[in-house]
Amino acid sequence: MQTLAYLARQPILDREGKIYAYELLFRDSPESDIAIIASDVLATAQVLENVLNNIGIERLIGNNKAFVNCSRNMLLDNLFGLLNPKYFVLEVLEDVEVDDAIVKAVQRYRALGFELALDDFIFNDEFITRFKPLFPYISYVKMDVVDNSQESMNAAAVFFKTMGIKLLAEKVEDEATFKRCEEAGYDYFQGFFFAKPELVTGRKIDATSATLLQLLLRIKSRPSLEDMCDSLSKHEDIAQNLLRFVNSDSQTRHSRIDTVKDAIVWVGMRRIQEWLMLMLYARPELGMTPQASPLFQNASHRAKFMESLARTIDENNDDFCAKAFMVGLISRMDALVRAPLETILPDAPTDDEMQDALLNRTGRLGTLLRLADAVELDDRDSIQACLKEEGIHFAQLKLCINESYSFANEH
């Protein structure tokens, strides 16, 4: 039996645009033509073991919740009984037959402290009648905006709100759809609409963001301590912010740090890199801390994922690895500044190879970016094609995914 080897995760946001939870999508190797392992119970058990023992639930989701799909067999076999109900929300799949056994299983999980959700609910008489016995125990209903009309989406919001059930809109892929669901009263939203905002033609990247990108590219090239000090010191406002950041650490209260060099020595190059990324995404228009921004989490994950992939296929090429990191980071800059990439790139630290990757998804960097897209969207065919194109083994992909999830949640 082949173990389910990796998982994809998709963010679930609240009405303020902050990350509320992730849905965890369990997958076997995309190199296999088999859609999924025959025993869903065994398969999910193996992946949960992998998540808890290898990745770690806190690394994967931070302080957020994890929505997990549950088939009939999973619910009846008490698969989730040993998990922490603080983190896991159990999604009852749309094809589950509701009978006395399922009602009792749902009651048991609710008594243990788990929240439960109905997945892919179609707002019609058949679904309402079939799942009615579960309504008293349900905390969330997930409504797919593709499979339900806007009229049904609106009616479902009114119907379930009277029972105190939260509404979650799925497959929200653009800002206009998000606004319609928000106006209808939906509480949570799943999809990549946060990466597809309304763009303002003609807007460019601001000078501070361009400088931060330049410094990030500099630090990824593994500069000497003196070179990095020189680069930071040329930008007085950024250098002063760095000193304030370092001195805010309680460990330094009795030993104030007054120079950029001492700051770098104290926190190390990696912490400086993380701080620069926080600075980049700490924009007033986000209205939140960068860590709570899905854009920050997604861009951090992409950057580290692509860097890890680049290291896998060209281990000793530091320049290529640095470019891969920056391409992953810049690939979400359009959503951050709400401007097309074409208007951003002239002011960003990119060469022709990076620009071809970002605009056309071509070249080696373009393939890695397509792979990042495919993993986020759980596009198995594209994952397999990209792996074959660059000669990346599935075990290497799994390792890179795990490393990137850890990186994105350590800030």
C-alpha positions in Angstrom: 0.0 0.0 0.0 1.4 3.4 -1.0 1.2 6.0 1.7 -0.6 9.2 0.9 2.4 11.4 0.6 1.5 15.1 0.7 -1.3 17.5 1.2 -2.4 20.7 -0.3 -4.0 23.4 1.9 -6.4 26.2 0.9 -7.0 29.2 3.1 -10.4 30.1 4.5 -10.7 33.8 5.3 -13.1 35.8 7.6 -15.0 38.9 6.6 -11.9 41.1 7.5 -9.8 39.1 5.0 -7.8 37.4 7.8 -6.9 33.7 7.7 -9.4 31.9 9.8 -8.6 28.3 8.8 -7.2 26.0 6.1 -8.8 23.2 4.4 -6.4 20.2 4.3 -6.6 18.2 1.0 -5.0 14.8 1.3 -3.3 13.4 -1.8 -1.2 10.5 -2.9 1.6 10.9 -5.4 0.5 12.8 -8.5 2.7 10.4 -10.4 0.1 7.7 -9.9 -2.8 7.3 -12.2 -4.9 6.1 -9.4 -7.2 8.9 -8.2 -7.0 8.1 -4.5 -6.1 5.1 -2.4 -8.9 2.6 -2.2 -9.4 2.8 1.6 -10.2 6.4 2.4 -10.0 5.6 6.1 -6.5 4.1 6.0 -5.4 6.8 3.6 -6.5 9.6 5.8 -5.1 7.9 8.9 -1.7 7.7 7.2 -1.8 11.4 6.2 -2.9 12.5 9.6 0.0 10.6 11.0 2.3 12.3 8.5 0.9 15.8 9.4 1.1 15.3 13.1 4.5 13.5 13.3 6.4 15.0 10.4 5.1 18.4 9.5 3.3 19.2 12.8 -0.1 20.7 12.9 1.1 24.0 14.4 3.7 24.4 11.6 1.0 23.7 9.0 -1.8 25.9 10.3 -0.4 28.0 13.1 -3.1 29.1 15.4 -5.8 28.6 12.8 -8.3 25.7 12.4 -8.0 22.8 10.0 -11.1 21.7 8.0 -10.9 18.0 7.1 -13.1 16.0 4.7 -14.9 13.1 6.3 -16.6 10.3 4.4 -19.2 8.0 5.9 -16.6 5.4 6.8 -14.3 7.9 8.5 -17.1 9.1 10.7 -18.3 5.7 11.7 -14.7 4.3 12.4 -14.0 7.1 14.9 -10.9 8.0 13.0 -10.7 11.5 14.5 -11.3 10.7 18.1 -7.7 11.2 19.2 -7.3 14.6 17.5 -7.5 17.9 19.3 -10.9 19.4 18.7 -9.5 22.8 19.2 -7.9 22.6 15.7 -10.0 20.3 13.6 -13.3 21.0 11.9 -14.9 17.8 10.4 -16.6 18.3 7.1 -19.4 15.8 6.3 -19.2 15.2 2.6 -22.1 15.9 0.3 -22.6 12.2 -0.6 -22.9 10.9 2.9 -26.1 9.0 3.5 -27.7 10.3 6.7 -29.1 7.6 8.9 -29.2 6.8 12.7 -25.6 5.6 12.7 -24.3 8.9 11.1 -26.4 11.0 13.5 -25.0 9.2 16.5 -21.4 9.6 15.1 -22.0 13.3 14.6 -23.4 13.6 18.1 -20.4 11.8 19.5 -17.9 14.1 17.8 -19.9 17.2 18.9 -19.8 15.9 22.5 -16.0 15.6 22.2 -15.8 19.3 21.3 -15.4 19.1 17.6 -17.1 21.6 15.2 -18.7 20.1 12.1 -19.4 21.4 8.7 -21.6 20.3 5.8 -19.5 20.3 2.6 -20.6 21.3 -0.9 -24.2 21.9 0.1 -26.7 22.5 -2.7 -29.5 24.6 -1.5 -32.5 22.6 -2.7 -35.2 20.5 -1.1 -33.3 17.2 -1.5 -30.2 18.4 0.4 -32.3 20.1 3.1 -34.4 17.0 3.7 -31.4 14.6 3.7 -29.2 16.6 6.1 -31.9 18.1 8.3 -31.2 15.6 11.2 -27.7 16.9 11.4 -28.6 20.6 11.5 -28.6 20.8 15.3 -25.0 19.7 15.5 -23.5 21.7 12.5 -21.4 24.8 13.0 -20.7 25.6 9.3 -22.4 25.1 5.9 -20.1 25.4 2.9 -21.8 26.7 -0.3 -20.1 26.4 -3.6 -20.6 29.5 -5.7 -20.3 27.5 -8.9 -22.9 24.9 -8.1 -25.4 27.3 -6.5 -27.0 30.3 -8.1 -26.7 33.7 -6.5 -30.4 33.5 -5.5 -29.7 30.1 -3.8 -26.6 31.6 -2.0 -28.7 34.5 -0.7 -31.6 32.2 0.4 -29.2 29.8 2.2 -27.7 32.6 4.2 -31.1 33.6 5.5 -32.1 30.0 6.1 -29.1 28.8 8.1 -28.6 32.1 10.0 -31.8 31.5 11.8 -30.3 28.3 13.2 -27.0 30.0 14.3 -25.0 28.2 11.6 -22.1 30.0 10.0 -22.0 30.3 6.2 -18.9 29.7 4.1 -18.6 30.5 0.4 -16.4 28.1 -1.6 -14.6 28.8 -4.9 -14.6 32.5 -4.4 -12.0 33.3 -7.1 -12.4 37.1 -7.6 -13.2 40.2 -5.6 -16.6 40.7 -7.3 -17.8 37.3 -6.1 -16.4 38.0 -2.6 -18.3 41.2 -2.4 -21.6 39.6 -3.5 -21.2 36.8 -0.8 -20.2 39.3 1.8 -23.3 41.4 1.1 -25.4 38.3 1.4 -24.1 37.8 4.9 -21.5 35.0 4.5 -19.1 34.7 7.4 -16.1 32.9 5.7 -14.7 32.6 2.2 -12.6 30.0 0.5 -10.7 30.5 -2.7 -7.9 32.7 -4.1 -9.8 35.9 -4.6 -7.3 37.6 -2.3 -4.7 37.0 -5.0 -7.1 38.4 -7.7 -8.2 41.9 -6.6 -9.4 44.7 -8.8 -6.2 46.0 -10.4 -5.6 49.7 -11.0 -3.9 50.2 -14.4 -1.0 52.6 -14.3 -0.2 52.2 -10.6 3.4 51.3 -9.9 5.3 49.8 -7.0 6.3 52.4 -4.4 10.0 53.3 -3.7 10.0 51.6 -0.3 8.7 48.3 -1.6 11.2 48.4 -4.5 14.1 49.0 -2.0 12.9 46.2 0.2 12.8 43.8 -2.8 16.4 44.9 -3.7 17.5 44.2 -0.2 15.9 40.8 -0.2 17.6 39.9 -3.4 20.8 41.1 -1.9 20.5 38.9 1.2 19.5 35.9 -0.9 22.9 36.2 -2.7 24.7 35.3 0.5 26.6 38.6 1.0 29.3 39.1 3.6 28.4 40.8 6.8 30.2 44.0 5.7 28.3 44.0 2.3 24.9 43.6 4.0 25.7 46.3 6.5 26.6 48.6 3.6 23.4 47.8 1.7 21.2 48.5 4.7 23.0 51.6 5.9 22.3 53.3 2.5 18.6 53.4 3.5 18.4 55.3 6.7 14.7 54.8 7.3 14.9 51.0 6.8 18.0 50.9 9.0 16.3 52.8 11.8 13.3 50.4 11.6 15.6 47.5 11.9 17.2 48.9 15.0 13.7 49.5 16.5 12.7 45.9 15.7 15.8 44.4 17.2 15.6 46.5 20.4 12.0 45.6 20.8 13.1 42.1 21.6 12.9 41.6 25.4 16.2 39.8 25.3 18.0 43.0 24.3 16.4 45.4 26.9 19.6 45.5 29.0 22.0 45.7 26.1 20.8 48.2 23.6 21.9 47.7 20.0 22.9 50.9 18.2 24.5 49.8 14.9 23.2 47.9 11.9 26.2 45.6 12.1 25.4 44.6 15.7 21.7 44.1 14.7 22.6 41.7 11.9 25.1 39.8 14.2 22.5 39.6 16.9 19.5 38.3 14.9 21.3 36.6 12.0 20.8 36.9 8.3 17.7 34.7 8.2 15.9 36.8 10.7 16.8 39.9 8.7 15.3 38.2 5.6 12.1 37.5 7.5 12.0 41.0 8.8 12.4 42.5 5.3 9.5 40.3 4.2 7.3 41.5 7.1 8.2 45.1 6.2 7.2 44.5 2.6 3.8 43.2 3.5 3.2 45.5 6.5 1.2 47.9 4.3 -1.5 50.2 5.8 -4.1 49.1 3.2 -3.9 45.5 4.6 -5.4 46.7 7.9 -3.8 43.8 9.7 -0.5 42.4 10.9 1.4 40.8 8.0 1.2 37.4 9.6 -2.6 37.5 9.4 -2.6 38.4 5.7 -3.3 35.6 3.3 -1.1 37.4 0.8 1.9 37.3 3.2 1.4 33.6 4.0 0.9 32.7 0.4 3.9 34.8 -0.9 6.1 33.4 1.9 5.1 29.9 1.1 5.6 30.4 -2.6 9.0 32.0 -2.2 10.4 29.3 0.1 8.8 26.5 -2.0 10.4 27.7 -5.2 13.8 28.3 -3.5 13.6 24.7 -2.2 12.7 23.4 -5.6 15.6 25.3 -7.2 18.0 23.9 -4.6 16.8 20.4 -5.5 17.5 20.7 -9.2 20.6 23.0 -9.1 22.0 22.6 -5.6 25.2 24.7 -5.9 23.7 27.6 -8.0 23.0 30.2 -5.3 22.1 32.8 -8.0 19.4 30.5 -9.4 18.0 29.7 -6.0 17.9 33.4 -5.1 16.0 34.2 -8.3 13.5 31.4 -7.6 12.8 32.8 -4.1 12.3 36.3 -5.5 10.1 35.1 -8.4 7.8 33.4 -5.8 7.7 36.5 -3.7 7.1 38.9 -6.6 4.4 36.7 -8.2 2.0 38.0 -5.5 3.1 41.7 -5.7 0.3 42.5 -8.1 -2.3 41.6 -5.5 -0.3 43.5 -2.8 -0.1 46.8 -4.6 -3.2 46.2 -6.7 -1.4 46.8 -10.0 -0.6 44.6 -13.0 2.8 42.9 -12.9 3.7 44.6 -16.1 3.7 48.0 -14.4 5.5 46.6 -11.3 8.5 44.8 -12.9 10.4 47.8 -14.3 10.9 49.0 -10.7 11.5 45.5 -9.2 14.9 43.8 -9.1 14.3 41.4 -12.0 16.3 40.3 -15.0 14.9 38.9 -18.3 14.8 35.3 -17.0 12.7 36.3 -13.9 10.4 38.5 -16.0 9.8 35.7 -18.5 8.9 33.4 -15.6 6.6 36.0 -14.0 4.8 37.2 -17.2 4.9 34.1 -19.4 5.6 31.1 -17.1 8.5 30.2 -19.3 12.1 28.9 -18.6 13.2 26.9 -15.6 11.9 29.5 -13.2 8.6 29.6 -15.1 8.2 25.9 -14.6 8.8 26.2 -10.9 6.2 28.9 -10.7 3.7 26.8 -12.6 4.4 24.0 -10.2 3.7 26.4 -7.3 0.4 27.3 -8.9 -0.5 23.7 -9.5 0.2 22.7 -5.8 -1.9 25.5 -4.5 -4.8 24.6 -6.8 -4.4 20.9 -6.3 -4.0 20.4 -10.0 -2.6 16.9 -10.2 -2.1 16.8 -14.0 -0.1 20.0 -13.9 1.9 18.9 -10.9 2.9 15.7 -12.7 3.8 17.5 -15.9 6.0 20.1 -14.1 7.8 17.3 -12.1 8.5 15.5 -15.4 9.7 18.6 -17.1 12.4 19.4 -14.5 13.2 15.8 -13.5 12.0 16.3 -9.9 11.1 13.2 -7.9 7.9 13.1 -5.9 9.8 12.5 -2.7 11.6 15.8 -3.4 8.4 17.6 -4.0 7.0 16.4 -0.7 10.1 17.6 1.2 9.9 21.0 -0.5 6.2 21.4 0.4 6.9 20.5 4.0 9.8 23.0 4.2 7.7 25.8 2.8 4.8 25.3 5.1 7.2 25.4 8.1 8.8 28.6 6.8 5.6 30.4 6.2 4.3 29.8 9.7 7.6 30.6 11.6 7.3 34.4 11.5 
